[in-house]
């Protein structure tokens, strides 16, 4: 019993020492990104990519409409075999359009992630530098779960300064 309580006391002392050596900070990554001038280029590139997808979609829809119109105008002249072939072609294109439209949102999200990833890397590099300079052992991102935050432990402004970003006045 005494061995158990001695071990407990040692474990408590050890954990207190570990906590005393920890320095915890926070960073608001989304706030930093929203202030990066590179974000405007990301937005422009995503919009351009979206416009390209919309153009492709319109082209497919126009082709579909042309096929449908042609079929309706010439249906009476088609043999049963040609009717089935044309109907299959129209159905295949219609399915292709539906699939393309479903995939477009995913493609846009993938493109946005691809373009914004370098911004996160820049922030990560600056955060690593600030954390080492300030001797932080742990840094958490700010989210809705933080109830209280000592402003001295928030590294957001320091990271922005390290990146050379202007600090907005509040």
C-alpha positions, 0 to 999 in steps of 0.5 A, spaced: 500 500 500 505 504 501 509 503 495 502 504 491 502 511 494 509 513 493 508 511 486 502 515 486 506 521 489 512 520 484 507 520 478 503 526 480 510 530 481 512 528 475 506 530 471 506 537 475 513 538 472 511 536 465 506 541 465 510 546 468 515 546 462 509 546 457 507 553 454 501 552 450 499 557 445 493 558 440 493 561 432 487 563 428 489 560 421 483 562 418 484 569 420 491 569 417 489 566 411 483 571 410 489 577 410 493 574 406 494 577 399 495 571 395 488 569 397 485 573 392 489 569 387 486 563 389 479 566 389 481 568 382 484 561 380 478 557 383 473 562 379 476 561 373 477 554 373 469 554 375 468 558 369 471 553 365 467 547 368 461 551 366 463 552 359 464 545 358 457 543 361 454 548 357 457 545 351 455 538 353 448 541 354 448 544 347 450 538 344 445 534 348 439 539 345 442 539 338 441 531 339 434 531 342 432 536 336 435 532 331 432 526 333 425 529 334 425 532 327 427 526 324 424 521 328 419 519 323 424 517 318 428 513 322 428 505 322 427 502 329 434 500 329 437 507 328 431 510 333 434 505 338 441 508 337 439 515 337 436 514 343 442 510 346 446 516 344 441 521 347 441 517 354 448 516 354 450 524 353 444 525 358 447 521 363 454 524 362 451 531 363 449 529 370 455 525 372 459 531 370 455 536 374 455 532 380 463 531 379 464 539 378 463 541 385 468 535 387 473 538 382 472 545 384 473 543 392 479 539 390 482 545 386 481 550 391 484 545 396 490 544 391 491 552 391 490 554 398 495 548 400 501 552 399 498 558 403 497 553 409 504 551 408 507 558 409 503 559 415 505 553 418 513 555 417 512 561 420 508 558 426 514 553 427 519 559 427 515 563 432 513 557 436 521 555 437 523 563 438 517 563 443 519 556 446 511 554 445 511 546 446 504 546 444 500 550 439 492 549 438 488 552 432 482 557 435 475 554 434 469 554 437 471 550 443 475 555 446 472 558 452 477 563 455 484 565 451 489 569 454 491 574 449 498 573 451 498 566 448 495 567 442 500 567 436 496 569 430 499 576 430 506 574 431 505 569 425 502 574 421 508 579 423 513 573 421 510 572 414 510 580 413 502 581 413 499 587 415 496 587 422 489 589 421 487 595 427 481 593 431 
